[in-house]
Amino acid sequence: MLTKEVTIRNASGFHIRPAQLFTEKATTFQSKIKVNFHKESDTVEADGKSILGLMTLGLEKGSVITLSADGPDEREALDSLVELVESGFGEA
């Protein structure tokens, strides 16, 4: 399993469009994808292939999340998803 911390950079946070882009990309990989968010004293986890799960995290600009990928294509999956988040999901 590989993990990496990334910061949500786009101004409107992780709303429906970024969540859709993330899940569309995540489902192209065989690996299991998880998104963890440290919220106050809790850690909340969502399945990276579930748009509903991702939306419940309530991620805003500046939120630091931990992405993890576990499976046969974990390196490619993690690199691709990190790049997507760091690009701000293509939003200006």
Backbone atoms as SQL, in Angstrom:
CREATE TABLE atoms (id INTEGER PRIMARY KEY, chain TEXT, resi INTEGER, resn TEXT, atom TEXT, x REAL, y REAL, z REAL);
INSERT INTO atoms VALUES
  (1, 'A', 1, 'MET', 'N', 0.847, -1.182, 0.000),
  (2, 'A', 1, 'MET', 'CA', 0.000, 0.000, 0.000),
  (3, 'A', 1, 'MET', 'C', 0.888, 1.238, 0.000),
  (4, 'A', 2, 'LEU', 'N', 0.516, 2.192, -0.843),
  (5, 'A', 2, 'LEU', 'CA', 1.220, 3.460, -0.933),
  (6, 'A', 2, 'LEU', 'C', 0.296, 4.583, -0.475),
  (7, 'A', 3, 'THR', 'N', 0.871, 5.607, 0.174),
  (8, 'A', 3, 'THR', 'CA', 0.079, 6.746, 0.635),
  (9, 'A', 3, 'THR', 'C', 0.804, 8.050, 0.315),
  (10, 'A', 4, 'LYS', 'N', 0.024, 9.116, 0.229),
  (11, 'A', 4, 'LYS', 'CA', 0.600, 10.439, 0.012),
  (12, 'A', 4, 'LYS', 'C', -0.386, 11.494, 0.499),
  (13, 'A', 5, 'GLU', 'N', 0.142, 12.521, 1.171),
  (14, 'A', 5, 'GLU', 'CA', -0.672, 13.651, 1.603),
  (15, 'A', 5, 'GLU', 'C', -0.699, 14.694, 0.502),
  (16, 'A', 6, 'VAL', 'N', -1.876, 15.250, 0.258),
  (17, 'A', 6, 'VAL', 'CA', -2.038, 16.332, -0.712),
  (18, 'A', 6, 'VAL', 'C', -3.014, 17.352, -0.143),
  (19, 'A', 7, 'THR', 'N', -2.948, 18.558, -0.684),
  (20, 'A', 7, 'THR', 'CA', -3.815, 19.640, -0.231),
  (21, 'A', 7, 'THR', 'C', -4.792, 20.008, -1.331),
  (22, 'A', 8, 'ILE', 'N', -6.054, 20.176, -0.946),
  (23, 'A', 8, 'ILE', 'CA', -7.068, 20.623, -1.890),
  (24, 'A', 8, 'ILE', 'C', -6.753, 22.073, -2.248),
  (25, 'A', 9, 'ARG', 'N', -6.544, 22.346, -3.526),
  (26, 'A', 9, 'ARG', 'CA', -6.082, 23.669, -3.964),
  (27, 'A', 9, 'ARG', 'C', -7.150, 24.516, -4.642),
  (28, 'A', 10, 'ASN', 'N', -8.157, 23.883, -5.235),
  (29, 'A', 10, 'ASN', 'CA', -9.123, 24.681, -5.977),
  (30, 'A', 10, 'ASN', 'C', -10.015, 25.480, -5.026),
  (31, 'A', 11, 'ALA', 'N', -10.373, 26.677, -5.444),
  (32, 'A', 11, 'ALA', 'CA', -11.068, 27.648, -4.587),
  (33, 'A', 11, 'ALA', 'C', -12.381, 27.136, -4.023),
  (34, 'A', 12, 'SER', 'N', -13.115, 26.351, -4.785),
  (35, 'A', 12, 'SER', 'CA', -14.423, 25.903, -4.311),
  (36, 'A', 12, 'SER', 'C', -14.377, 24.558, -3.588),
  (37, 'A', 13, 'GLY', 'N', -13.191, 24.031, -3.368),
  (38, 'A', 13, 'GLY', 'CA', -13.059, 22.792, -2.603),
  (39, 'A', 13, 'GLY', 'C', -13.485, 21.567, -3.392),
  (40, 'A', 14, 'PHE', 'N', -13.798, 20.519, -2.666),
  (41, 'A', 14, 'PHE', 'CA', -14.116, 19.217, -3.256),
  (42, 'A', 14, 'PHE', 'C', -15.622, 19.099, -3.422),
  (43, 'A', 15, 'HIS', 'N', -16.163, 19.877, -4.370),
  (44, 'A', 15, 'HIS', 'CA', -17.593, 19.855, -4.632),
  (45, 'A', 15, 'HIS', 'C', -17.892, 18.742, -5.634),
  (46, 'A', 16, 'ILE', 'N', -19.070, 18.737, -6.214),
  (47, 'A', 16, 'ILE', 'CA', -19.518, 17.611, -7.036),
  (48, 'A', 16, 'ILE', 'C', -18.630, 17.353, -8.255),
  (49, 'A', 17, 'ARG', 'N', -18.207, 18.396, -8.945),
  (50, 'A', 17, 'ARG', 'CA', -17.386, 18.190, -10.149),
  (51, 'A', 17, 'ARG', 'C', -16.040, 17.536, -9.820),
  (52, 'A', 18, 'PRO', 'N', -15.263, 18.061, -8.865),
  (53, 'A', 18, 'PRO', 'CA', -14.013, 17.381, -8.521),
  (54, 'A', 18, 'PRO', 'C', -14.236, 15.950, -8.019),
  (55, 'A', 19, 'ALA', 'N', -15.290, 15.748, -7.243),
  (56, 'A', 19, 'ALA', 'CA', -15.571, 14.397, -6.745),
  (57, 'A', 19, 'ALA', 'C', -15.868, 13.449, -7.903),
  (58, 'A', 20, 'GLN', 'N', -16.592, 13.942, -8.902),
  (59, 'A', 20, 'GLN', 'CA', -16.892, 13.133, -10.071),
  (60, 'A', 20, 'GLN', 'C', -15.614, 12.806, -10.851),
  (61, 'A', 21, 'LEU', 'N', -14.774, 13.818, -11.061),
  (62, 'A', 21, 'LEU', 'CA', -13.512, 13.593, -11.774),
  (63, 'A', 21, 'LEU', 'C', -12.639, 12.597, -11.026),
  (64, 'A', 22, 'PHE', 'N', -12.598, 12.734, -9.700),
  (65, 'A', 22, 'PHE', 'CA', -11.774, 11.850, -8.879),
  (66, 'A', 22, 'PHE', 'C', -12.269, 10.404, -8.990),
  (67, 'A', 23, 'THR', 'N', -13.571, 10.200, -8.824),
  (68, 'A', 23, 'THR', 'CA', -14.089, 8.831, -8.874),
  (69, 'A', 23, 'THR', 'C', -13.956, 8.231, -10.279),
  (70, 'A', 24, 'GLU', 'N', -14.151, 9.056, -11.314),
  (71, 'A', 24, 'GLU', 'CA', -13.981, 8.539, -12.672),
  (72, 'A', 24, 'GLU', 'C', -12.553, 8.045, -12.894),
  (73, 'A', 25, 'LYS', 'N', -11.582, 8.799, -12.409),
  (74, 'A', 25, 'LYS', 'CA', -10.185, 8.390, -12.559),
  (75, 'A', 25, 'LYS', 'C', -9.891, 7.176, -11.669),
  (76, 'A', 26, 'ALA', 'N', -10.371, 7.203, -10.428),
  (77, 'A', 26, 'ALA', 'CA', -10.099, 6.113, -9.485),
  (78, 'A', 26, 'ALA', 'C', -10.644, 4.772, -9.976),
  (79, 'A', 27, 'THR', 'N', -11.807, 4.805, -10.627),
  (80, 'A', 27, 'THR', 'CA', -12.408, 3.544, -11.077),
  (81, 'A', 27, 'THR', 'C', -11.686, 2.933, -12.274),
  (82, 'A', 28, 'THR', 'N', -10.749, 3.659, -12.867),
  (83, 'A', 28, 'THR', 'CA', -9.981, 3.088, -13.974),
  (84, 'A', 28, 'THR', 'C', -8.857, 2.174, -13.473),
  (85, 'A', 29, 'PHE', 'N', -8.642, 2.155, -12.169),
  (86, 'A', 29, 'PHE', 'CA', -7.571, 1.341, -11.590),
  (87, 'A', 29, 'PHE', 'C', -8.143, 0.161, -10.823),
  (88, 'A', 30, 'GLN', 'N', -7.383, -0.925, -10.771),
  (89, 'A', 30, 'GLN', 'CA', -7.791, -2.103, -10.013),
  (90, 'A', 30, 'GLN', 'C', -7.597, -1.911, -8.514),
  (91, 'A', 31, 'SER', 'N', -6.645, -1.101, -8.140),
  (92, 'A', 31, 'SER', 'CA', -6.310, -0.910, -6.728),
  (93, 'A', 31, 'SER', 'C', -7.476, -0.315, -5.948),
  (94, 'A', 32, 'LYS', 'N', -7.498, -0.623, -4.660),
  (95, 'A', 32, 'LYS', 'CA', -8.451, 0.011, -3.752),
  (96, 'A', 32, 'LYS', 'C', -7.913, 1.406, -3.444),
  (97, 'A', 33, 'ILE', 'N', -8.785, 2.397, -3.504),
  (98, 'A', 33, 'ILE', 'CA', -8.407, 3.782, -3.268),
  (99, 'A', 33, 'ILE', 'C', -9.148, 4.287, -2.033),
  (100, 'A', 34, 'LYS', 'N', -8.426, 4.864, -1.110),
  (101, 'A', 34, 'LYS', 'CA', -9.023, 5.442, 0.101),
  (102, 'A', 34, 'LYS', 'C', -8.588, 6.896, 0.225),
  (103, 'A', 35, 'VAL', 'N', -9.482, 7.710, 0.778),
  (104, 'A', 35, 'VAL', 'CA', -9.196, 9.107, 1.064),
  (105, 'A', 35, 'VAL', 'C', -9.450, 9.324, 2.548),
  (106, 'A', 36, 'ASN', 'N', -8.416, 9.761, 3.262),
  (107, 'A', 36, 'ASN', 'CA', -8.528, 10.036, 4.693),
  (108, 'A', 36, 'ASN', 'C', -8.406, 11.525, 4.941),
  (109, 'A', 37, 'PHE', 'N', -9.226, 12.021, 5.855),
  (110, 'A', 37, 'PHE', 'CA', -9.228, 13.431, 6.211),
  (111, 'A', 37, 'PHE', 'C', -9.265, 13.539, 7.725),
  (112, 'A', 38, 'HIS', 'N', -8.319, 14.287, 8.292),
  (113, 'A', 38, 'HIS', 'CA', -8.266, 14.489, 9.738),
  (114, 'A', 38, 'HIS', 'C', -9.140, 15.686, 10.076),
  (115, 'A', 39, 'LYS', 'N', -10.244, 15.414, 10.736),
  (116, 'A', 39, 'LYS', 'CA', -11.246, 16.427, 11.049),
  (117, 'A', 39, 'LYS', 'C', -11.338, 16.538, 12.565),
  (118, 'A', 40, 'GLU', 'N', -10.861, 17.670, 13.074),
  (119, 'A', 40, 'GLU', 'CA', -10.790, 17.882, 14.522),
  (120, 'A', 40, 'GLU', 'C', -10.001, 16.736, 15.144),
  (121, 'A', 41, 'SER', 'N', -10.591, 15.950, 15.999),
  (122, 'A', 41, 'SER', 'CA', -9.848, 14.863, 16.647),
  (123, 'A', 41, 'SER', 'C', -10.118, 13.507, 15.989),
  (124, 'A', 42, 'ASP', 'N', -10.900, 13.493, 14.915),
  (125, 'A', 42, 'ASP', 'CA', -11.241, 12.249, 14.232),
  (126, 'A', 42, 'ASP', 'C', -10.561, 12.162, 12.872),
  (127, 'A', 43, 'THR', 'N', -10.424, 10.950, 12.395),
  (128, 'A', 43, 'THR', 'CA', -10.001, 10.714, 11.024),
  (129, 'A', 43, 'THR', 'C', -11.183, 10.092, 10.296),
  (130, 'A', 44, 'VAL', 'N', -11.586, 10.718, 9.212),
  (131, 'A', 44, 'VAL', 'CA', -12.709, 10.235, 8.424),
  (132, 'A', 44, 'VAL', 'C', -12.146, 9.610, 7.158),
  (133, 'A', 45, 'GLU', 'N', -12.678, 8.451, 6.779),
  (134, 'A', 45, 'GLU', 'CA', -12.183, 7.755, 5.591),
  (135, 'A', 45, 'GLU', 'C', -13.315, 7.536, 4.606),
  (136, 'A', 46, 'ALA', 'N', -13.002, 7.676, 3.333),
  (137, 'A', 46, 'ALA', 'CA', -13.982, 7.417, 2.283),
  (138, 'A', 46, 'ALA', 'C', -13.358, 6.555, 1.199),
  (139, 'A', 47, 'ASP', 'N', -14.196, 5.771, 0.557),
  (140, 'A', 47, 'ASP', 'CA', -13.790, 4.989, -0.601),
  (141, 'A', 47, 'ASP', 'C', -13.597, 5.952, -1.763),
  (142, 'A', 48, 'GLY', 'N', -12.425, 5.965, -2.353),
  (143, 'A', 48, 'GLY', 'CA', -12.125, 6.878, -3.442),
  (144, 'A', 48, 'GLY', 'C', -12.884, 6.598, -4.718),
  (145, 'A', 49, 'LYS', 'N', -13.609, 5.489, -4.747),
  (146, 'A', 49, 'LYS', 'CA', -14.402, 5.158, -5.928),
  (147, 'A', 49, 'LYS', 'C', -15.885, 5.420, -5.694),
  (148, 'A', 50, 'SER', 'N', -16.199, 6.072, -4.572),
  (149, 'A', 50, 'SER', 'CA', -17.584, 6.384, -4.209),
  (150, 'A', 50, 'SER', 'C', -17.787, 7.890, -4.152),
  (151, 'A', 51, 'ILE', 'N', -18.542, 8.424, -5.100),
  (152, 'A', 51, 'ILE', 'CA', -18.771, 9.865, -5.132),
  (153, 'A', 51, 'ILE', 'C', -19.502, 10.329, -3.872),
  (154, 'A', 52, 'LEU', 'N', -20.452, 9.537, -3.401),
  (155, 'A', 52, 'LEU', 'CA', -21.180, 9.897, -2.189),
  (156, 'A', 52, 'LEU', 'C', -20.246, 9.922, -0.985),
  (157, 'A', 53, 'GLY', 'N', -19.386, 8.921, -0.878),
  (158, 'A', 53, 'GLY', 'CA', -18.428, 8.879, 0.222),
  (159, 'A', 53, 'GLY', 'C', -17.517, 10.093, 0.233),
  (160, 'A', 54, 'LEU', 'N', -17.048, 10.475, -0.946),
  (161, 'A', 54, 'LEU', 'CA', -16.161, 11.634, -1.049),
  (162, 'A', 54, 'LEU', 'C', -16.889, 12.925, -0.685),
  (163, 'A', 55, 'MET', 'N', -18.134, 13.060, -1.098),
  (164, 'A', 55, 'MET', 'CA', -18.894, 14.274, -0.819),
  (165, 'A', 55, 'MET', 'C', -19.153, 14.445, 0.684),
  (166, 'A', 56, 'THR', 'N', -19.247, 13.348, 1.407),
  (167, 'A', 56, 'THR', 'CA', -19.517, 13.445, 2.849),
  (168, 'A', 56, 'THR', 'C', -18.308, 13.949, 3.642),
  (169, 'A', 57, 'LEU', 'N', -17.135, 13.989, 3.019),
  (170, 'A', 57, 'LEU', 'CA', -15.947, 14.466, 3.727),
  (171, 'A', 57, 'LEU', 'C', -15.979, 15.976, 3.954),
  (172, 'A', 58, 'GLY', 'N', -16.695, 16.713, 3.119),
  (173, 'A', 58, 'GLY', 'CA', -16.793, 18.163, 3.275),
  (174, 'A', 58, 'GLY', 'C', -15.463, 18.886, 3.125),
  (175, 'A', 59, 'LEU', 'N', -14.700, 18.518, 2.124),
  (176, 'A', 59, 'LEU', 'CA', -13.369, 19.087, 1.930),
  (177, 'A', 59, 'LEU', 'C', -13.439, 20.475, 1.311),
  (178, 'A', 60, 'GLU', 'N', -12.723, 21.407, 1.908),
  (179, 'A', 60, 'GLU', 'CA', -12.662, 22.785, 1.426),
  (180, 'A', 60, 'GLU', 'C', -11.240, 23.081, 0.963),
  (181, 'A', 61, 'LYS', 'N', -11.076, 24.238, 0.315),
  (182, 'A', 61, 'LYS', 'CA', -9.738, 24.658, -0.086),
  (183, 'A', 61, 'LYS', 'C', -8.833, 24.671, 1.143),
  (184, 'A', 62, 'GLY', 'N', -7.654, 24.090, 1.014),
  (185, 'A', 62, 'GLY', 'CA', -6.703, 24.024, 2.116),
  (186, 'A', 62, 'GLY', 'C', -6.777, 22.745, 2.936),
  (187, 'A', 63, 'SER', 'N', -7.810, 21.940, 2.726),
  (188, 'A', 63, 'SER', 'CA', -7.917, 20.665, 3.439),
  (189, 'A', 63, 'SER', 'C', -6.770, 19.751, 3.023),
  (190, 'A', 64, 'VAL', 'N', -6.129, 19.141, 3.995),
  (191, 'A', 64, 'VAL', 'CA', -5.050, 18.188, 3.726),
  (192, 'A', 64, 'VAL', 'C', -5.634, 16.787, 3.844),
  (193, 'A', 65, 'ILE', 'N', -5.494, 16.017, 2.781),
  (194, 'A', 65, 'ILE', 'CA', -6.015, 14.655, 2.762),
  (195, 'A', 65, 'ILE', 'C', -4.879, 13.680, 2.525),
  (196, 'A', 66, 'THR', 'N', -5.105, 12.437, 2.927),
  (197, 'A', 66, 'THR', 'CA', -4.152, 11.371, 2.654),
  (198, 'A', 66, 'THR', 'C', -4.805, 10.404, 1.690),
  (199, 'A', 67, 'LEU', 'N', -4.181, 10.236, 0.538),
  (200, 'A', 67, 'LEU', 'CA', -4.644, 9.276, -0.454),
  (201, 'A', 67, 'LEU', 'C', -3.867, 7.990, -0.275),
  (202, 'A', 68, 'SER', 'N', -4.560, 6.866, -0.404),
  (203, 'A', 68, 'SER', 'CA', -3.861, 5.586, -0.366),
  (204, 'A', 68, 'SER', 'C', -4.377, 4.702, -1.493),
  (205, 'A', 69, 'ALA', 'N', -3.475, 3.916, -2.019),
  (206, 'A', 69, 'ALA', 'CA', -3.797, 2.972, -3.082),
  (207, 'A', 69, 'ALA', 'C', -3.174, 1.639, -2.715),
  (208, 'A', 70, 'ASP', 'N', -3.951, 0.582, -2.871),
  (209, 'A', 70, 'ASP', 'CA', -3.481, -0.754, -2.519),
  (210, 'A', 70, 'ASP', 'C', -3.924, -1.734, -3.596),
  (211, 'A', 71, 'GLY', 'N', -2.963, -2.261, -4.334),
  (212, 'A', 71, 'GLY', 'CA', -3.300, -3.216, -5.379),
  (213, 'A', 71, 'GLY', 'C', -2.228, -3.286, -6.440),
  (214, 'A', 72, 'PRO', 'N', -2.526, -3.999, -7.525),
  (215, 'A', 72, 'PRO', 'CA', -1.509, -4.250, -8.545),
  (216, 'A', 72, 'PRO', 'C', -1.028, -3.018, -9.303),
  (217, 'A', 73, 'ASP', 'N', -1.852, -1.975, -9.367),
  (218, 'A', 73, 'ASP', 'CA', -1.459, -0.762, -10.079),
  (219, 'A', 73, 'ASP', 'C', -1.424, 0.449, -9.138),
  (220, 'A', 74, 'GLU', 'N', -1.049, 0.187, -7.885),
  (221, 'A', 74, 'GLU', 'CA', -1.113, 1.227, -6.850),
  (222, 'A', 74, 'GLU', 'C', -0.239, 2.439, -7.153),
  (223, 'A', 75, 'ARG', 'N', 0.951, 2.238, -7.687),
  (224, 'A', 75, 'ARG', 'CA', 1.840, 3.376, -7.984),
  (225, 'A', 75, 'ARG', 'C', 1.208, 4.275, -9.044),
  (226, 'A', 76, 'GLU', 'N', 0.753, 3.687, -10.121),
  (227, 'A', 76, 'GLU', 'CA', 0.128, 4.453, -11.194),
  (228, 'A', 76, 'GLU', 'C', -1.142, 5.154, -10.694),
  (229, 'A', 77, 'ALA', 'N', -1.934, 4.451, -9.914),
  (230, 'A', 77, 'ALA', 'CA', -3.177, 5.030, -9.388),
  (231, 'A', 77, 'ALA', 'C', -2.879, 6.225, -8.491),
  (232, 'A', 78, 'LEU', 'N', -1.962, 6.053, -7.562),
  (233, 'A', 78, 'LEU', 'CA', -1.648, 7.128, -6.628),
  (234, 'A', 78, 'LEU', 'C', -1.063, 8.334, -7.358),
  (235, 'A', 79, 'ASP', 'N', -0.130, 8.099, -8.255),
  (236, 'A', 79, 'ASP', 'CA', 0.475, 9.203, -9.008),
  (237, 'A', 79, 'ASP', 'C', -0.583, 9.974, -9.793),
  (238, 'A', 80, 'SER', 'N', -1.481, 9.268, -10.432),
  (239, 'A', 80, 'SER', 'CA', -2.515, 9.887, -11.256),
  (240, 'A', 80, 'SER', 'C', -3.486, 10.713, -10.415),
  (241, 'A', 81, 'LEU', 'N', -3.899, 10.180, -9.272),
  (242, 'A', 81, 'LEU', 'CA', -4.850, 10.884, -8.410),
  (243, 'A', 81, 'LEU', 'C', -4.206, 12.080, -7.714),
  (244, 'A', 82, 'VAL', 'N', -2.948, 11.942, -7.318),
  (245, 'A', 82, 'VAL', 'CA', -2.224, 13.068, -6.720),
  (246, 'A', 82, 'VAL', 'C', -2.115, 14.193, -7.741),
  (247, 'A', 83, 'GLU', 'N', -1.779, 13.851, -8.965),
  (248, 'A', 83, 'GLU', 'CA', -1.665, 14.856, -10.024),
  (249, 'A', 83, 'GLU', 'C', -3.001, 15.578, -10.238),
  (250, 'A', 84, 'LEU', 'N', -4.098, 14.825, -10.222),
  (251, 'A', 84, 'LEU', 'CA', -5.423, 15.422, -10.396),
  (252, 'A', 84, 'LEU', 'C', -5.731, 16.425, -9.284),
  (253, 'A', 85, 'VAL', 'N', -5.489, 16.044, -8.036),
  (254, 'A', 85, 'VAL', 'CA', -5.764, 16.930, -6.908),
  (255, 'A', 85, 'VAL', 'C', -4.852, 18.154, -6.964),
  (256, 'A', 86, 'GLU', 'N', -3.567, 17.928, -7.216),
  (257, 'A', 86, 'GLU', 'CA', -2.610, 19.047, -7.247),
  (258, 'A', 86, 'GLU', 'C', -2.866, 20.007, -8.404),
  (259, 'A', 87, 'SER', 'N', -3.544, 19.536, -9.447),
  (260, 'A', 87, 'SER', 'CA', -3.877, 20.403, -10.583),
  (261, 'A', 87, 'SER', 'C', -5.079, 21.293, -10.283),
  (262, 'A', 88, 'GLY', 'N', -5.703, 21.083, -9.123),
  (263, 'A', 88, 'GLY', 'CA', -6.912, 21.841, -8.802),
  (264, 'A', 88, 'GLY', 'C', -8.098, 21.387, -9.606),
  (265, 'A', 89, 'PHE', 'N', -8.055, 20.155, -10.098),
  (266, 'A', 89, 'PHE', 'CA', -9.138, 19.568, -10.890),
  (267, 'A', 89, 'PHE', 'C', -9.444, 20.383, -12.139),
  (268, 'A', 90, 'GLY', 'N', -8.428, 21.077, -12.647),
  (269, 'A', 90, 'GLY', 'CA', -8.598, 21.857, -13.870),
  (270, 'A', 90, 'GLY', 'C', -9.380, 23.140, -13.706),
  (271, 'A', 91, 'GLU', 'N', -9.634, 23.525, -12.467),
  (272, 'A', 91, 'GLU', 'CA', -10.369, 24.767, -12.220),
  (273, 'A', 91, 'GLU', 'C', -9.389, 25.937, -12.100),
  (274, 'A', 92, 'ALA', 'N', -9.786, 27.071, -12.602),
  (275, 'A', 92, 'ALA', 'CA', -8.908, 28.256, -12.554),
  (276, 'A', 92, 'ALA', 'C', -8.840, 28.837, -11.151);
